[in-house]
Amino acid sequence: MKTGLLRVTATKKPPYRSRVDIRPTWLADFGFVHGTSLYAVPFQDGFSLTFWDDNSATGNGKLVRVGLEKNKNVILVYLANNFITELVGGDHLVASYEYGNIKAKKLPDAQKYYVVSSQGFGAFLQLSGEWLTTIGFIPDTIATVSSTKGKISINIWNGEPSKYDELVKYSRKHKLQPIQVRKNQHVVILDLMGYTLAKAGFNTGDFISVNYEHGTINLSKTDLQSLGFQVPRAY
């Protein structure tokens, strides 16, 4: 089984409808290739997709086919009146992939979600995007990181950048780790790795919720087992 992150979005042209785009590179590995007919069944906070079977395709489900965009397999699940679920635009979903079966379920509410990846021999988490600048995390800004079991808090350091010794003393006193916001071409980036993630118990494949306000970012590890998923590995 593999897992991945999905999001409910809205079409850009009328008639406006909410939908979920499913397009990981491994779709074909689980039998989901261009032209395959699928049976989509909604439930309160998610949906499932299985290979179409005339004998079992009954009830409130509908037919969905695997499409092809730029030579890549893609599944588009539209949420409409004939596909009743409580999912709405902006919701984040965790999806599990097995041969002939995809199950997607809503994650707890959060402003953003990321999945911990790996770099070298350790876990790696990269926060990126313009949302960082809107809350004060502009390139070259110094922040401090606090890691506790299941949680990481990142706060902008309000001291003067030139007083590095003061920052070091402050970080040691409060058991914090200094970190710097950087920019790669036009993308603002905040990298978390190694000791920082290990101290919080964040491992490769973990789903991390993000909630933020100006000057502060809070990360929390999501317990997927409580949502009915086996311990996953995301790719």
N, C-alpha and C positions, 0 to 999 in steps of 0.2 A: 504494500500500500504506500502511496505517496499522498502528500497533502499540499495544499496551496491556498493562497489568499485571493478572494474574489470581492467585487464591489458592485452594488446596485447603482446603475447610472440611468440617465434619461436620453432618449433619442434627440438629436439636434434639429430635426425637421418634423413638421406635423404629418400625421397625427402623433402628438407627443406621448410616448409610452416609456415606462420603466423597463429596464432589461438587465440581464447579467451576461457579460461576455466571458466565455470560457475558451482560452486559447493557449494553454501551456504547451511547450514543445513535445511533451511526452504523450499527448492524446492518442497518437497512433499505436503506442506501445500497449495501450489497454483496449485496442480494438475500435477506437473512435476515429474512423477515417472518412474522407469525403464521400458523401452519399449515404452513409449509414443511417437507418431510421431508428429513432429513439422514442421511448415512452417516458414523458415527463410528468411526474406526479407532485403536486404541491402539498405542503403541510404548513402548519401555523407559522413557523419561523424558518422555512427553507424549502427545499425540493430535492427530488431524486431523479436520476436519469438512468434508464436501463435499455438494453437492446429491445427493439419492438418485437412483440409476439402477439399475433392475432388472438390467441387463446387467453392471454392474461391481460391484454390492454383494455381494461374496463374501468368504470368509475369516473373520477373527476380529472383524469389525466388528459394529455394531448400529444399529438405527434410533433416531433422536432427532428430535423435532419442536420447532420454534420455538414457544414459548408466549407468553402475554400476561399481564402483571401491571401493574395500574394504567395501562393503555393504553400500556405500553412492551414492546417485544419482548424476550424473554429465552430463553436456551438453558441448560438444566440438564443437565450431563453427570455421570452417576453412575458412580463407580468401584466395580465389584463383581466377583464371581467370573467373570462372563461378559465382563468388560472388563479384561483383564489389563495392568497397568502398574505400575511401581515408585513411582508418586506416592503420597504419604501426606499426612495432614492437616498443614497448616502450610506446605507447600511453596509457593513463589512461582513463577509462570510468566510467560514473555513470550509474547504472542499476536500473530500477524500476521494482518491482514485484507485479503483481496482478493475480487473478485467470485466468489461461489460457493465460497470456500475460506477456512478458518480453520486455522491451525497453531499449536499451543501446546506449549511446551517448557520444562522445568524450568530455573530459574535457579540459579546457585551458591548454596549454603546461606548464609543470613544471617538475622539476627533480624528485620529489616524491609527493605522496598524502597520507594523513592519514584521518581517520574519527574519530571525537571526540566521545569518549565513556563516560561512567559514572562510578563513584566510590563513594559508599556511597550515599550521597544526592546531589552530585555535578558533574559537567563535569570533564572529565579527558582525557588528551592526552599524550601518551607515544611515544617518538621518540626513535628508537632503531636500532642497526645494525652497521656493520663495517664501513659504510660510515661516521659515526661520528668521528671515529679515524682518517680517512684519511684527515679530515679538521681540525684536532687539538683538537677535543673534546675527549680526552682520560680520563679514569677513574680518579676521584679526581680533575679534572680541575674545577676551579671556573669560572662561567660566569655570566653576568648580563642580565636581561630580561626587555625589554621595551614594554609596551602594549598600543596600541592606537586602535581606533575603526576599527575593521576589520583586524588588523595587529599585529603581534608580531615579535620583533627582538631580537635575542640572540647573544651576543658577548662575546668572551673569555676575561676575565679580566687579564690584563698584569701585575698587581701588584704582590708582593710576597705573597704567601699563609699565611705566618706567620703574616702579617700585617692586621689582620681582622678588626681592628678599622678603618683603612684607607679605607677598602672596604665598611664598613657600612656608613662612612661619604660620600664617593663618590656616593653610591647608593641613599642616602637621598637627596643629592644635585641635582642629575639628575633624581629623581623619578624612580629609577630602583629597581628591585628585584634580590638579589643574588640567584644563583642556582648552584648545584654541580652535575657533571657528575658521575654516579655510574656504577657498574658492577654487574650483577646478573649471577653467574656462568661464562659463556663465552660470555654473551651478554652485550654490552655497552648500557646504558639507560639514557635518559634525560626526566624527568617527569615534566609535566605542569598541574596545577590543580587550583581549587578554584578561588581566587581573580584574578590571572593572566589571566585566560581564560575569566572570567566575564568582566573584564575591556576591553578586546578586542571584547567582544560580541560573543565569541565562545560558542556554546551550543551543547549539546548532539545531535549527528546526523549530525552535520555540516561537510562538506568536506573541508579539509584544504590543500592548495598547499604549497609545500616546495621548496625553491630555496636557494642554499648555495654556499659559497666559503670558503677558509681557514679562520677560526676564526669567521665566521658569518653565521647565519641561519635566513632566513626570512620566516615567515608563513603568509599566506593570506587566508581569508575566501572566498569561492567560492559561487557566487549567482546562485543557481540551477534553480531558477525561470526564469532567463534570458535564460536558456537552454531549457525551455519548461516543466520543472518538477514542480509539486506541492511541497509545503514545506514538506520535507521528514523526516523520522525517520529511521536511520540506526541501524542495530543490529549486 
